[in-house]
Amino acid sequence: MKLKGKKYWIIGASEGLGRELSIQLSNLGVKLIISARNETRLNELSSLTKAKVLALDVLNIDAINQASKSVGIIDGIIYVAGDYTPLNSTTWNVEEVDKMIAVNFTGAAKVLGFIVPKFLKQNNGHIVMIGSLSGFRGLPNAIGYGASKAAMMHLAENIKADLYKTPIKIQLINPGFIKTRLTEKNNFKMPFIMSVEDAAKRVIFAMNSNRFQTNFPLIFSLLFRASNLLPAFIYFWLFSSNMKK
């Protein structure tokens, strides 16, 4: 187990995938610092994992700066913070879309703006960024969420390209549907939906590999990757028409 005994900072640990990752990594002997806005939920999680609690709002750049200093020397960071509200262009909610972009993408950019220099200075580090299969191509009913995840995935590639010849390890992990409080908002059938426990196991397996990008579940991810090969008029005809009510 390559991660045992190492120290990781998980941002977005209070609920869903982040919470389950904290539990499973703790069980594997990983030392943790857990962050999110909900300090009460973090304290509950800390009682299970013995993790250090560091409440944090990823929209507050000054708070991120202070947090990046207070964590001290760490071996890695997992950015799993996420926000989701199902919206489309006919139900556009400016505040909700802005929140999704802020949490899912710009929050990550702010955090990594402080962490990457830290890792460069110590000449090692592990950056894990949680994207989404929805980020591969524009989907209906994903205003805000899909674009923010696509931006996160592009950011991971930017960092990888810049730091390719350094000892810093960058990984992008793109899951499909996971059964959490966020996906409970959906009123449509979610193919290949997986439990949060299964998803966390797959993330940890990927973290122990040397792959830059991991997409799962496999069959569902292949469909998304294949969609990139379709001409635009065919893609939008297939996806848009099939999603109409």
C-alpha positions as CSV (number, residue, x, y, z in Angstrom):
1,M,0.0,0.0,0.0
2,K,1.9,3.1,-1.3
3,L,-0.3,5.5,0.7
4,K,0.1,4.0,4.2
5,G,1.8,6.4,6.7
6,K,1.5,9.4,4.4
7,K,-0.3,12.6,5.1
8,Y,-3.1,13.8,2.9
9,W,-5.3,16.9,2.9
10,I,-8.8,16.1,1.7
11,I,-10.9,19.1,0.7
12,G,-14.6,18.3,0.5
13,A,-14.6,15.7,3.2
14,S,-17.8,16.3,5.0
15,E,-20.2,14.4,2.7
16,G,-20.4,11.9,-0.1
17,L,-17.3,10.6,-1.8
18,G,-14.9,12.8,0.3
19,R,-16.3,11.5,3.5
20,E,-16.0,7.9,2.4
21,L,-12.5,8.4,1.1
22,S,-11.5,9.8,4.5
23,I,-12.9,6.7,6.2
24,Q,-11.2,4.2,3.8
25,L,-7.9,6.0,3.7
26,S,-7.8,6.3,7.5
27,N,-8.5,2.5,7.7
28,L,-5.5,2.0,5.4
29,G,-3.2,4.0,7.7
30,V,-3.2,7.3,6.0
31,K,-2.8,10.4,8.2
32,L,-5.5,12.9,7.3
33,I,-6.4,16.6,7.4
34,I,-10.1,17.0,6.5
35,S,-11.7,20.2,5.3
36,A,-15.1,21.5,4.3
37,R,-17.4,24.3,5.4
38,N,-19.5,22.1,7.7
39,E,-17.3,21.9,10.9
40,T,-19.9,19.8,12.7
41,R,-19.8,17.1,10.1
42,L,-16.0,17.2,10.0
43,N,-15.9,16.7,13.8
44,E,-18.2,13.7,13.5
45,L,-15.9,12.3,10.8
46,S,-12.8,13.0,12.9
47,S,-14.2,10.8,15.7
48,L,-14.1,7.9,13.2
49,T,-10.8,8.7,11.4
50,K,-8.7,10.6,14.0
51,A,-8.2,13.1,11.3
52,K,-7.3,16.7,12.0
53,V,-10.2,19.1,11.3
54,L,-9.6,22.2,9.4
55,A,-12.9,24.0,8.5
56,L,-12.5,25.8,5.2
57,D,-14.6,27.7,2.6
58,V,-13.0,27.3,-0.8
59,L,-14.5,30.6,-1.9
60,N,-12.4,32.5,0.6
61,I,-8.9,33.0,-0.8
62,D,-7.5,34.5,2.5
63,A,-8.8,31.4,4.4
64,I,-7.2,29.1,1.8
65,N,-3.9,30.9,2.2
66,Q,-4.0,30.5,5.9
67,A,-5.1,26.9,5.7
68,S,-2.3,26.0,3.2
69,K,0.2,27.3,5.8
70,S,-1.4,25.6,8.8
71,V,-1.4,22.1,7.2
72,G,2.4,22.1,7.2
73,I,4.2,19.6,5.1
74,I,1.9,17.1,3.4
75,D,2.4,14.3,1.0
76,G,-0.7,14.9,-1.0
77,I,-4.0,16.7,-1.5
78,I,-7.4,15.4,-2.8
79,Y,-9.8,18.1,-4.1
80,V,-13.2,16.4,-4.0
81,A,-15.3,19.4,-3.0
82,G,-18.3,19.7,-5.3
83,D,-21.7,21.3,-5.7
84,Y,-24.5,20.3,-8.0
85,T,-28.0,21.5,-8.9
86,P,-29.7,20.0,-12.0
87,L,-30.4,22.9,-14.3
88,N,-30.7,23.5,-18.1
89,S,-30.8,26.6,-20.3
90,T,-34.6,27.0,-19.8
91,T,-34.3,26.8,-15.9
92,W,-31.1,28.8,-15.6
93,N,-30.4,30.0,-12.0
94,V,-27.6,32.5,-12.0
95,E,-26.8,32.0,-8.3
96,E,-26.7,28.2,-8.4
97,V,-24.6,28.1,-11.6
98,D,-22.2,30.6,-10.1
99,K,-21.9,28.5,-6.9
100,M,-21.2,25.3,-8.9
101,I,-18.5,27.0,-10.9
102,A,-17.0,28.5,-7.8
103,V,-16.9,25.3,-5.8
104,N,-16.1,22.8,-8.5
105,F,-13.5,24.8,-10.4
106,T,-12.4,28.2,-9.1
107,G,-12.1,26.8,-5.6
108,A,-9.7,24.1,-6.9
109,A,-7.7,26.7,-8.8
110,K,-7.4,28.8,-5.7
111,V,-6.3,25.9,-3.5
112,L,-3.8,24.6,-6.0
113,G,-2.4,28.1,-6.5
114,F,-1.1,27.8,-2.9
115,I,-0.3,24.0,-2.9
116,V,1.6,23.7,-6.2
117,P,4.3,26.2,-5.1
118,K,4.5,24.3,-1.8
119,F,5.1,21.0,-3.5
120,L,7.6,22.5,-5.9
121,K,9.6,23.8,-2.9
122,Q,9.6,20.4,-1.2
123,N,10.2,18.7,-4.6
124,N,7.5,16.1,-4.1
125,G,3.8,15.8,-3.7
126,H,0.6,14.1,-5.0
127,I,-2.3,16.1,-6.4
128,V,-5.6,14.2,-6.9
129,M,-8.4,16.1,-8.7
130,I,-11.9,14.6,-8.9
131,G,-13.5,15.4,-12.3
132,S,-16.5,13.8,-13.8
133,L,-17.5,11.8,-16.9
134,S,-19.9,14.7,-17.6
135,G,-16.9,16.9,-18.3
136,F,-16.0,15.2,-21.6
137,R,-18.6,16.8,-23.7
138,G,-21.6,19.2,-23.3
139,L,-24.7,17.4,-22.0
140,P,-28.3,18.5,-21.7
141,N,-29.5,19.5,-18.2
142,A,-26.0,20.1,-16.9
143,I,-25.7,23.9,-17.0
144,G,-23.0,24.9,-14.5
145,Y,-22.0,21.4,-13.4
146,G,-20.7,20.0,-16.7
147,A,-18.8,23.2,-17.6
148,S,-17.2,23.4,-14.1
149,K,-16.0,19.8,-14.3
150,A,-14.7,20.2,-17.8
151,A,-12.7,23.2,-16.6
152,M,-11.4,21.2,-13.6
153,M,-10.3,18.4,-16.0
154,H,-8.5,20.9,-18.3
155,L,-6.8,22.4,-15.3
156,A,-5.4,19.0,-14.3
157,E,-4.0,18.6,-17.8
158,N,-2.4,22.1,-17.6
159,I,-0.7,21.2,-14.3
160,K,0.4,17.8,-15.6
161,A,1.9,19.4,-18.8
162,D,3.8,22.0,-16.7
163,L,5.1,19.6,-14.1
164,Y,5.6,16.5,-16.3
165,K,9.3,16.3,-15.6
166,T,9.1,17.0,-11.8
167,P,8.6,14.4,-9.0
168,I,5.1,15.8,-8.4
169,K,2.4,13.3,-9.2
170,I,-0.8,14.7,-10.7
171,Q,-3.9,12.5,-11.1
172,L,-7.3,13.2,-12.6
173,I,-10.1,10.8,-11.6
174,N,-13.4,11.0,-13.4
175,P,-16.3,9.0,-11.9
176,G,-19.8,8.5,-13.3
177,F,-22.9,8.6,-11.2
178,I,-22.4,8.0,-7.5
179,K,-25.2,7.5,-5.0
180,T,-24.9,10.6,-2.8
181,R,-27.1,13.4,-1.5
182,L,-26.3,15.4,-4.7
183,T,-27.4,12.7,-7.2
184,E,-30.6,12.3,-5.1
185,K,-31.6,15.6,-6.7
186,N,-31.9,13.9,-10.1
187,N,-35.3,12.7,-11.4
188,F,-33.9,10.6,-14.3
189,K,-32.4,7.2,-14.6
190,M,-28.7,7.2,-13.9
191,P,-26.9,4.3,-15.7
192,F,-24.2,2.4,-13.9
193,I,-24.8,4.3,-10.7
194,M,-22.4,3.0,-8.0
195,S,-22.3,3.1,-4.2
196,V,-20.1,5.7,-2.5
197,E,-18.1,2.8,-1.0
198,D,-17.3,1.3,-4.4
199,A,-16.4,4.7,-5.9
200,A,-14.0,5.4,-3.0
201,K,-12.3,2.0,-3.5
202,R,-11.8,2.8,-7.2
203,V,-10.4,6.2,-6.4
204,I,-7.9,4.7,-3.9
205,F,-6.9,2.0,-6.4
206,A,-6.3,4.8,-9.0
207,M,-4.2,6.7,-6.5
208,N,-1.9,3.7,-6.0
209,S,-1.4,3.5,-9.8
210,N,0.8,5.6,-12.0
211,R,-2.0,6.6,-14.4
212,F,-2.6,10.3,-14.9
213,Q,-6.3,9.8,-15.8
214,T,-8.7,7.2,-14.6
215,N,-12.3,7.0,-15.7
216,F,-15.0,4.7,-14.2
217,P,-17.1,2.7,-14.5
218,L,-15.4,1.3,-17.6
219,I,-18.2,0.7,-20.0
220,F,-20.0,4.0,-19.2
221,S,-16.7,5.9,-19.5
222,L,-16.0,4.4,-22.9
223,L,-19.3,5.7,-24.1
224,F,-18.4,9.2,-23.0
225,R,-14.9,9.0,-24.6
226,A,-16.4,7.6,-27.8
227,S,-18.8,10.6,-28.0
228,N,-15.8,12.9,-28.6
229,L,-15.3,11.1,-32.0
230,L,-18.8,12.0,-33.2
231,P,-19.4,15.0,-35.5
232,A,-21.2,17.7,-33.6
233,F,-24.5,17.4,-35.6
234,I,-24.7,13.7,-34.9
235,Y,-23.7,14.1,-31.2
236,F,-26.4,16.8,-30.5
237,W,-29.0,14.9,-32.5
238,L,-28.5,11.8,-30.4
239,F,-28.1,13.4,-27.0
240,S,-30.4,16.4,-27.2
241,S,-33.3,14.5,-28.9
242,N,-33.1,11.6,-26.5
243,M,-33.2,13.9,-23.5
244,K,-36.3,15.8,-24.5
245,K,-39.4,15.3,-22.3
